[in-house]
Amino acid sequence: MSALPFLHDRQFSPRLSLVCLVCLLLLPACPAPGSDLDGTAHNHHAQIRAGDAYSNVYGVMAYGDSARARYGTVVNDGGQAVQTFGGWCYGGVADTAYNSIVVNGGRISDNAYGGSALATMFARSNSNTVLQIGGDVSHIVGGNADSGRDKALADSNLVIIKGGTTGTVVGGHASGLLDGSARYNLVSISGGSITSVAGGSATTTNGTADASFNAVLVSGGSIRDHIVGGIVYASSNGQYSARYNAVTLTGGHIGGYVFGSALTDSLGQNVSPLPAAGSGNSLNLLGWQGTLRRVAAFQYLNLALPNGMRPGETLLTLGNEQKEGDLQGSTVRVLGALGGQGMRIGDRYTLIRGCPACFLILKGVVISSHETNRFS
């Protein structure tokens, strides 16, 4: 415990000041730093107010052979917490659904889970939401499912970032002994500062880790490191699949690589893109123009030129970390141009620059019955 500074040249009176008296009267109602807050008995709602300091905060929590935590809500209006759970449950079978966290301000120093289901057998976390408007959060997961002896499924979870500062953002994460499946999760970013993003992530010991059909949409904000549609963790006995993920960019700044799917080790390090051909993954650049450090693991690149892009300009520039074969077998599909300017017959644009041996297949846009635009 830190010591208060010594105060010299001042006399203290034994009488209580009005401020001290008010503090003493309110003390029982104020949370002690490090205490937990559980909203289960309060209509499944927990609120963190400015000045509050908690360890774990739960909108709703449940235990049992068949544990279900649903419709829990946590709202942070400026206080502090270590971890927050819209819904949390532990049991033989565990299910969290329709829970939410709203971060208007304050700080969550560790994890913010929309829903987290921990089970010895089957675990599922679905249709949970995390919305961040401001504040500081270390790690956000829309829905987390963890099974010690069976299968885990995290599906249809949603994370929306409109502002604030965030570390790692994951739409849904599943970890199971037999199978871990993260599917149909969505991360949408329109503002704020984020370190890294994954639509879905999955790990398993003996079964299949599946991170497929996830999506990341970026329309604003800044992402310092990587974006991965679906990421799977390697294990000694398990298999993996990560297909049909989509990353869509309409705005924002991305400082790192963008992968449709990737494989990583148990610590989340040494992230490597999976093959592009046959993956079903898609990168959609809809009016977005700029430079990406590395792009890989996308079977389809769907491009729409931004309004005001002039002939001779480059839509996508790839950085010096791009590797040969990153986009081998990919198909580039030109959807047209956004806005009123459009493309004129004879205009020439550079769609992608700096791609060594990409082996891309280009499909242009027909703008008349006799002639197509020319693209480099």
C-alpha positions, 0 to 999 in steps of 0.5 A: 500500500502506498503511503500518503505524503506527510503534511507539515505546517498544518493542524488537524481537527478531530471534527469530521468535515462534511465531505468525510461524513458523506463518504462514510455514509456512502461507503457501504454502497460503493464497490470495493476494488477487486469485488465482483458484480453479478446482475443475475438477480437484477433483471440480468443487468449490470452497470459499471458507473464512473468511479466503480472498480470491479474484478469480474462483472456478469450480466447473468451467470448460471451453473448446472448439468445443463447451464444456460445464460441468456439475455444478460447485459453489461454496460460500462459508463466510465468505470473499471473492470478486469473482465466483463461477461454479458452472459457466463455459464459453467456446466456439463452442457453450457449455452450462452445466447442473446447476451450483450456488452456495451462499452461507452467509456472506462476501462476493461483491462482484460477480457470482454465476452459477450457470452462465454460458455464453459462445459465438460461436455458440449458448449455453445455460445451464439447470438451474443453482441459486444458494442464499443463506443468509447473507452479502453478494452484489452481483448473483445470476444463476441462469443466464446465456447470451451468444452473440456471433453466434447465439442464447442460451437461459437456461432452468429456472434457480433462485435461492433466497434465505433470508437475507443481503443481496443486490443484484439477483437474476435467475433467468435472463438471455440475450443473443444477436445473433439471439435471446435467450430467458429462460424457465421460470426461478424466483426464490424469496425467503423471507428476507434483504434484496434490492434488486430481482428479475427472474424472467427477462431477455433482450436481443438485437440483431437477433432477438427478446428473449423473457422468458416463463414465468418466476416470482417467489415471495416468502414473506418477506424484504424487497425494497427496489425492484421485482419484474418477472416478465420484463424485456426490453431494447430494441434498434434492430433487435430485437423483444421478447416477455414473456408468461405470467410469474407473481409470487406473494406470500404474505409479505414486504415490497415497497417498490417496483413489481411488474410482470408484464413490462417493457421497459427500455433497454440500461442497465437504466434507464427501466423501463416496464411492458408492456400488461396485456391479453393478456399472460397474466401473473398476480399471485397474492396468496395471503394477502398484504395490504398496499400496493404502490407500483405494479402493472402488466402483469398480465392476471390478479390472483388473490386469496386473503384472508388468515386473520383479514382482517376485513370492511371491510378492504382487501386491496391498496392501490396507491400514488400512482405507479399510472397510469391504464391500468396494469391496463386489461383485467385480470381479478380472480379471488377464490379465497376465504379462507385459514385457518379463518375463511373468508368469510360471506354478506354480508361486504364487503371492498375488494379493491383501493384506489387504482386510477385507471381500472383497468377491472377485470373482477371474478369473485367466489366463490360460497359458496352456490347463492343468494348470493355475497360482496359486494366493493367 
